[in-house]
Amino acid sequence: MFLELSDGVIEHALLAEVFYADANGQMTLATFDNGSIPLEVVEWLIS
């Protein structure tokens, strides 16, 4: 499963994505603009 976070202004400009692998239960978070993503938003995206 993928969850993607964008700012909604520029189409396809991702700020972060979370990938969950069903095969092994591993979750990966990738951020693409670390300075503009508040910690609260990152925590919400992971939850």
Phi and psi in degrees as GROMACS dihedral restraints (atoms count N, CA, C in turn):
[ dihedral_restraints ]
;  ai    aj    ak    al  type     phi  dphi    fc
    3     4     5     6     1  -115.2    20    10
    4     5     6     7     1   137.5    20    10
    6     7     8     9     1  -121.1    20    10
    7     8     9    10     1   130.9    20    10
    9    10    11    12     1  -119.3    20    10
   10    11    12    13     1   141.9    20    10
   12    13    14    15     1  -118.5    20    10
   13    14    15    16     1   125.2    20    10
   15    16    17    18     1  -128.7    20    10
   16    17    18    19     1   166.8    20    10
   18    19    20    21     1   -83.2    20    10
   19    20    21    22     1    -8.8    20    10
   21    22    23    24     1    80.9    20    10
   22    23    24    25     1    -2.4    20    10
   24    25    26    27     1   -95.3    20    10
   25    26    27    28     1   -50.4    20    10
   27    28    29    30     1  -105.7    20    10
   28    29    30    31     1   118.5    20    10
   30    31    32    33     1   -62.0    20    10
   31    32    33    34     1   133.6    20    10
   33    34    35    36     1    68.8    20    10
   34    35    36    37     1    17.1    20    10
   36    37    38    39     1   -96.9    20    10
   37    38    39    40     1    93.8    20    10
   39    40    41    42     1   -76.8    20    10
   40    41    42    43     1   140.9    20    10
   42    43    44    45     1   -98.5    20    10
   43    44    45    46     1   -34.4    20    10
   45    46    47    48     1  -160.0    20    10
   46    47    48    49     1   159.5    20    10
   48    49    50    51     1  -146.1    20    10
   49    50    51    52     1   148.0    20    10
   51    52    53    54     1  -120.9    20    10
   52    53    54    55     1   132.2    20    10
   54    55    56    57     1  -120.2    20    10
   55    56    57    58     1   129.1    20    10
   57    58    59    60     1  -115.3    20    10
   58    59    60    61     1   123.7    20    10
   60    61    62    63     1   -95.9    20    10
   61    62    63    64     1   116.7    20    10
   63    64    65    66     1   -63.5    20    10
   64    65    66    67     1   -33.2    20    10
   66    67    68    69     1   -60.0    20    10
   67    68    69    70     1   -40.3    20    10
   69    70    71    72     1  -129.0    20    10
   70    71    72    73     1     1.5    20    10
   72    73    74    75     1    75.0    20    10
   73    74    75    76     1    12.4    20    10
   75    76    77    78     1   -82.8    20    10
   76    77    78    79     1   139.3    20    10
   78    79    80    81     1  -116.7    20    10
   79    80    81    82     1   136.0    20    10
   81    82    83    84     1  -126.4    20    10
   82    83    84    85     1   133.5    20    10
   84    85    86    87     1  -113.6    20    10
   85    86    87    88     1   130.1    20    10
   87    88    89    90     1  -124.4    20    10
   88    89    90    91     1   132.2    20    10
   90    91    92    93     1  -115.3    20    10
   91    92    93    94     1   147.1    20    10
   93    94    95    96     1  -117.5    20    10
   94    95    96    97     1    -9.9    20    10
   96    97    98    99     1  -148.5    20    10
   97    98    99   100     1    71.6    20    10
   99   100   101   102     1   -54.2    20    10
  100   101   102   103     1   -35.3    20    10
  102   103   104   105     1   -70.4    20    10
  103   104   105   106     1   -19.6    20    10
  105   106   107   108     1  -106.3    20    10
  106   107   108   109     1     3.4    20    10
  108   109   110   111     1  -106.3    20    10
  109   110   111   112     1   110.8    20    10
  111   112   113   114     1   -62.7    20    10
  112   113   114   115     1   147.0    20    10
  114   115   116   117     1   -56.4    20    10
  115   116   117   118     1   -38.4    20    10
  117   118   119   120     1   -60.5    20    10
  118   119   120   121     1   -35.5    20    10
  120   121   122   123     1   -71.2    20    10
  121   122   123   124     1   -40.7    20    10
  123   124   125   126     1   -62.6    20    10
  124   125   126   127     1   -43.5    20    10
  126   127   128   129     1   -62.7    20    10
  127   128   129   130     1   -40.4    20    10
  129   130   131   132     1   -63.7    20    10
  130   131   132   133     1   -42.8    20    10
  132   133   134   135     1   -64.0    20    10
  133   134   135   136     1   -40.2    20    10
  135   136   137   138     1   -68.2    20    10
  136   137   138   139     1   -37.7    20    10
